Structures are given as structure tokens and as C-alpha cells.
Amino acid sequence: MQDPVALVTGANRGIGREVSRQLAQHSYTILLTARSLPKAEAAAQELGGSNLIPAQLDVTNPASIAALHDRVQHEFKRLDVLINNAAIHYDTWQRAVNADLDVVQEALETNVYGPWRLCQTFLPLLRQSLHPRIVNVSSGGGALNGMGGGTPAYSISKAALNALTLMLAAELRGEKILVNAVCPGWVATDMGGWGGFFRDGQPIPW
Ligand code: NAP
């Protein structure tokens, strides 16, 4: 049996980096991707596993996605796990009533169209795996159940990602391609920060 191959987006820091580290310890070959190749290379070197392969990937750039697809096709001829982790704009500073729609659009480009395009592009390689799966890193902020005001760009993008997950899961179930969304909970990353005071999932003044 060959070691499984996993692709992690936004893996130079935060949750993507830690997921890469842990999967590498479980004998996965990891395509540790970042929009900056030097950052991917630095993270792979710091984590130190020979099974961590740095690669450039900007999830908003179709040419970047296509180039990585061609590399994976050439080197592995399959992909076992796609982890759509990269995301932006946890916009605690704005509300839906007055949100900057350019910020909302940017969030959708990275947090929804990025994972969507990756799923579409890598499906043929996932179909070559014996146990293919897609993991979309979402957030409780995208759950419609209990959704209130605040963080509009982020919450709407994660709600859309959840909807995409449901659709892909239904459409790919017959092919035994498992598609899930996960919420990692509050994690001390650049996005999550080191501490806060929250009510109903929203930051409030101390
Ligand atoms: P983070 O520390 O802010 O890291 C985000 C990662 O995404 C970085 O590597 C960043 O790269 C990358 N990225 C942004 N835009 C990209 C693009 N266009 N192409 C490729 N990579 C891009 O975030 P995190 O806390 O690790 O979050 C990871 C995931 O968990 C996200 O989906 C987030 O929504 C979710 N999540 C996090 C928390 C939390 O508490 N931290 C809670 C719930 C859900 P650069 O370094 O180049 O910017």
C-alpha cells in the first residue's frame, strides 16, 4: 500500500500547518501549500518531515490551482484527501447593515469559490483514490441555526461553504467520495487570536 496523499490549503501557519504536521506523523504524504512558495518551504522545513512537500497555491488563482493539479497528476496520479482550510476575513469590525461588500466578495472568493474550484479541479484525481475524502474547514459561524448579526462576510461565506459541502456530499456519495465540513472551535491562531470575551459567538467588550 502506498502512503495516502493529502493536500492542505493555507498550510504555512495556523490550523493548516498543524493539520499538516499531524497527518505527516500518521504517514501521509502532505502537499503543504501556501500562496507564497517561500512560506510553504519554510513551514515544511521547520516541521521537518521528508513527507512534507511544499507547493505554491493561491486558492483564488485558477492558474495556480491548475498548475498544482498538473504536478500532483504527474507525481502521484491520485489524491486521497483534500483539505480546504485557507480562509480570510473574520470581520468582527462590521455588520450586515453596513458591510463593505468588497470585503464580502473577497471572503467569498477565498472561502467559497476557492474550495469549490479545488474540488472541481481535483475530482478526477480523487476518483483515482481507494478512499477519497474532502474536508472543508468551516465554522460554527456559518450555521444558520442560531445565526445572529455580525461577522457578515465570514459567516455568509461559511454558510455557503456548508451548503456546498452538503451538495457535494450528496452528488459524490454514489462514488464513495466522503465530503464533510468541520468546525475546529476557537483556536489560538492569527485568525482566532489568543483570548477574547464572547456572547453568542460574537466578541464583546471586556
Ligand atoms: P489563519 O491563521 O488566519 O491562517 C489562514 C491561512 O489561510 C494562512 O495560511 C493564509 O495564508 C491562508 N490563505 C489566505 N488566503 C489564501 C489564499 N487566497 N490562497 C491560499 N491560502 C490562503 O487561520 P486559521 O485560524 O488557521 O483558520 C484555518 C481555518 O479554520 C479557516 O477556514 C477558518 O475559517 C477556520 N476556523 C478557525 C477558527 C479559529 O478559531 N482559528 C475557528 C473556526 C474556524 P497567508 O499566510 O499567505 O495569509
Boltz pocket constraint, residues with backbone or C-beta under 6 A from the ligand:
constraints:
  - pocket:
      binder: B
      contacts: [[A, 9], [A, 10], [A, 11], [A, 12], [A, 13], [A, 14], [A, 15], [A, 16], [A, 33], [A, 34], [A, 35], [A, 36], [A, 57], [A, 58], [A, 59], [A, 60], [A, 84], [A, 85], [A, 86], [A, 87], [A, 88], [A, 110], [A, 137], [A, 138], [A, 139], [A, 140], [A, 182], [A, 183], [A, 184], [A, 185], [A, 186], [A, 187], [A, 188], [A, 189], [A, 190], [A, 191], [A, 192], [A, 193]]
      max_distance: 6.0
